[in-house]
Amino acid sequence: MEFLNFVLIFLTGYLVLKKPEKEKTAFSLLVIIVLYMVIHFLIGSRGSILPPVNY
């Protein structure tokens, strides 16, 4: 799942650098990525067996 996030982030950077006219699409994609990462973190942290401490 993290690899998919990296690919989408690099795609967003590519759109901004190489095709500036697609800036709105890149920003929308970035917002979707951030929301997905937050949801993924919340699901992973709420369902964990161990307490939220780094071991």
Secondary structure as UniProt FT lines:
FT   HELIX           2..18
FT   HELIX           20..22
FT   HELIX           23..46
//
